[in-house]
Amino acid sequence: MNKIIKSRISIILTSLIVSYFISDVYENILGFILILSIGVIHGANDLLIINRYSTKESNKNHILLFFYYLMIVIIGFTLFYIIPSLALLAFIAVSVYHFGEQHWEVNLAGTNLRSKIKLSLIISHGLAFFIIIFMNNLLTVNEVLASFYISPLNYSYLALSLFSVSIVYCFLLAYNKILRNHFINEISFFVLLYILTLNSTLIYGFAIYFIFFHSLLSIKDQVKFIYNDDKPTSIKKYIRSSMPYFILALTFLLIFYFFVDLQKVNLLQIIFTFLAAITFPHVLVIEKMYSHKK
């Protein structure tokens, strides 16, 4: 059993044990704490990344890139206010790509895989994650969708979709020589993820994946890109640099929270709106970061 499988088993088993001993309310609280701490921090240094690769191109682009970044955040919030259903669907679609990209950028570092195969892997991974977490928390998911004026999902359609995506994913892993070494790792990961999300709340299951299998890996890649290494001193610099943006983001969330009628708006709706607005520009920044690393 390799280190990757061992670490995944350890994380998910620990998460399952924790969820067994606490109620759904505390699962959600723990999930929110993880998302609003490490999760937000992992996207709080986007401007440092912009500064890094805009310096590589030309300094005059820095202000323009910063302006574009803010505009995308504002557009994200505006979309959720004007056409919430389209905004949420866009958030899910972008997250499918973003989660898959992070996963495979880490696993395929230093390899030469054709772009079409890599894109298929990225999308398949992201789809599999979201379908699994939606299937195993369907009641909560449909409540969230209803708050965004989206029709409820059907379990049978989700199960069929998961089967189809799994076939494509397994074929890609088995067909390509570079990917065969990842076959057991990927299958075991999604089996463990299925068990976790089946036995936990939507927020808790999402938070475990988002933090331990996405955000921490992303932070490591970002630190390497910004500081050219991932030593503890560089990680400390990264965390210190993220604090102003982290505090600003949470302040904005609190303002949003207090000015919204909680009798009419679901708390999950607020959280997903907030995450989506900062995710849209973050995905573009990370995509550009990886393109500069190649």
Protein Blocks (a to p, Z undefined) as FASTA:
>chain_A
ZZklmmmmmmmmmmmmmmmmpcfklmmmmmmmmmmmmmmmmmmmmmmmmmmmmmmmomkl
mmmmmmmmmmmmmmmmmmmmmmmmlmmmmmmmmmmmmmmmmmmmmmmgoiacdfklmmmm
mmmmmmmmmmmmmmmmmmmmmmmmmmnopacddfklmmmmmmmmmmmmmmmmmmpmklmm
mmmmmmmmmmmmmmmmmmccfklmmmmmmmmmmmmmmmmmmmmmmnopacfklmmmmmmm
mmmmmmmmmmmmmmmmmmpcfklpcfklmmmmmmmmmmmmmmmmmmmmmmmmZZ
